[in-house]
Amino acid sequence: MGGGDEVRNKQVVLRQHVTGFPKEEDMAITTSNTIKLKLPEGSAGVLVKNLYLSCDPYMRNLMNAGTGMPGYLPNYTPGSPLFGYGVSKVVDSGSPDFKIGDLVWGITGWEEYTVISSTDGLTKIEDTSVPLSYYTGLLGMAGFTAYVGFHEICSPKQGECVFVSAAAGAVGQLVGQFAKLLGCYVVGSAGSKEKIDLLKNKFGFDEAFNYKEEEDLDATLKRYFPEGIDIYFENVGGKMLDAVLVNMKLHGRISACGMISQYNLEKPEGVHNLVNVVTKRLKIHGFIQSDHFHLYNQFRDLTLRYIKEGKITYVEDIAEGLEHAPAALVGIFKGKNVGKQAVFITRD
Amino acid sequence: MGGGDEVRNKQVVLRQHVTGFPKEEDMAITTSNTIKLKLPEGSAGVLVKNLYLSCDPYMRNLMNAGTGMPGYLPNYTPGSPLFGYGVSKVVDSGSPDFKIGDLVWGITGWEEYTVISSTDGLTKIEDTSVPLSYYTGLLGMAGFTAYVGFHEICSPKQGECVFVSAAAGAVGQLVGQFAKLLGCYVVGSAGSKEKIDLLKNKFGFDEAFNYKEEEDLDATLKRYFPEGIDIYFENVGGKMLDAVLVNMKLHGRISACGMISQYNLEKPEGVHNLVNVVTKRLKIHGFIQSDHFHLYNQFRDLTLRYIKEGKITYVEDIAEGLEHAPAALVGIFKGKNVGKQAVFITRD
């Protein structure tokens, strides 16, 4: 890193704002930019080398035109690199909290090197006895989302009946395992035979079904939950939510983490059964993990312990190389990934 | 009451289960039944004479076929009288909690006399310095619903922006006044000029609009809430809910009290904007006042004080005579009532 060499900085940039399903061609790989491996004098940020990137459903929303939602990340700018969660190594630091060589996870650019001017959202990685990629998912945003959404938002109790959609995804697989560890009855839905096998045989869900093979989701849910659902961990929205509402128990809780089935539709599907919210006194609670970040260390310590005790397992789907990042990101909206989708850039 | 005279017991019975909008002809007045004005030996209930009946939107749901929702009242049985909230006078009592001559409010039959076998849901009326009819609304279920739904479910803070639909109804008018007393900015919607005048000039709402005259509810809400809505008190559902979701602020709260616009539709309208629940981390909470009944005395004392201090006002729409009860009930689904709809049966 000596003294600020200027190096190539390969990037994934957004070509144009997206409507409908994103395509690989909505993004471009550019190799024309360079970056000086030294922060400008007086910077309070960090310069990082990116090792892993995370592909997450919320990124679809940032591809829309407009400035984005207040209190959320801003939308992407055509011609500029995408950004999202990643695992990175500090190359230069103007922050007293990070030193050169530190491993961190947080929001970074879809590029080889990124200057992160505010380190507020950056977390130092202390425990490297687990795969580093886990900090893009299991021990990062997705895992923490599962923890907050299940334990904090749903107030679960032993023996309750839990349904998780997109259950083989980055968040869902962990929600199911947390629920099993608490002694709940857990059913998951996913979109392929391979994923259903994972849910039942690897993650220990009590039951799992392929929603693409079910003609009547209401009847399907009645089959798996003859007494009704206490807790629904909502990742998909649309038709599934409609069927769930009819099958919720009195005082049921729905934590709304995402609605991936709706992100690419110009007009979202209508949800018709909301009257159940009144008659069954349901609680639907949208949340974002970062609002609960004071709980992160507690989550991380618990999850690390579970991993080491063999009580939690995690499946990742890792694309190799920044140039494969666009395909990996597009793939999650088609359900191509099996497990947490990440992109490997470089070892160190 | 001497020794158990047998008297005529006029009743409003359900003729058949209802689909779509209820009609007066779905109910019938019968005068052929008699009742003995004495409880059977060993009864732990009460025999009451009904003075006022309350017409409430939830009653539409009880007209459906089927047994009704668990944890709710059972559905009505064709050939039997309807039931609902009312104000009554105890004529005979087998309960240590009630004595002959006591005034009570709670669930009773749509008839002149009713035997109430379990007194669990019955509340003794202590303060009769206000109109007795208030215990069908302002000091009964509707008022308590406003209190619970606003103060308990929405966690309101001074200065927040509050929107109330069906704002001139039994619940809405009080929600708006509670919100004003807390120092909120309050806008209400209703369906006639007369109701809008009431909202602005009698109940002290900051603004009010006639939803029937608005072509684009999203634009309407943006006009009244340029910064967005903190709290929505949901009484109607459907299109209004859809427009509200787009206009909610981050961390907004929706207390779902009812969805009257949907009760008479065979297929409820689709709500398309639920993704806002995730992106804005909204809370939607269905509730029923009876789950919070431990707060009733607190509510009653506060509201009685406000009434006596002239800080709260209440508009009632009272039909005269049991034979007009079917029309009064049907009317609330057409928005014919101005204020709380009740039915007067007899003075004492």
Interface residues (C-beta under 8 A of the other chain):
Chain A: N61 M69 P70 G71 Y72 G237 L241 L250 A256 C257 G258 M259 Q262 Y263 K267 P268 E269 G270 V271 H272 N273 L274 V275 N276 V277 V278 T279 K280 R281 L282 K283 I284 H285 G286 F287 I288 D291
Chain B: N61 M69 P70 G71 Y72 G237 L241 L250 A256 C257 G258 M259 Q262 Y263 K267 P268 E269 G270 V271 H272 N273 L274 V275 N276 V277 V278 T279 K280 R281 L282 K283 I284 H285 G286 F287 I288 D291
